[in-house]
Amino acid sequence: MLAQAHATNAPRLTRRARPAHTLGADLEQLDAALTGRADAAQDTRTRTGLRTDQAAAALSVLTDGQRARPSSTPPPDPARPGC
C-alpha cells in the first residue's frame, strides 16, 4: 500500500492545462506560495475565493501525480468561519 501511495503515475493536470487559472490565481503567485515565500501566502484571496495557500495546495495536488500525499494543515479556526 505504501508503494502505491508513493507511485507517481496518478492522473494529473499538466501546467499547460492552466490549473492555476482555474483556481483563480497566477501560476507565479502559487509557485511562490509553494516555495515558502511568506509574502506570497499572506491572507489574500484568489478570484475564486480561495486563500492563496489553499489554491497553492490544490495546485500541488492536481499537478504532482502522486496517488496519496500527507497534509499538514492547521485545524480550522472557529473564530474565522470559512477559513
DADA-V748983 format. One record per helix or strand. SS is the DSSP state (hx for helix, st for strand). FROM is the first residue (numbers start at 1). LEN is the number of residues. Records with the same first field share a line. If there is no record, write none. Layout:
SS: FROM-LEN + FROM-LEN
This chain:
hx: 2-5 + 15-3 + 19-4 + 27-8 + 38-4 + 52-12
st: 45-1 + 51-1
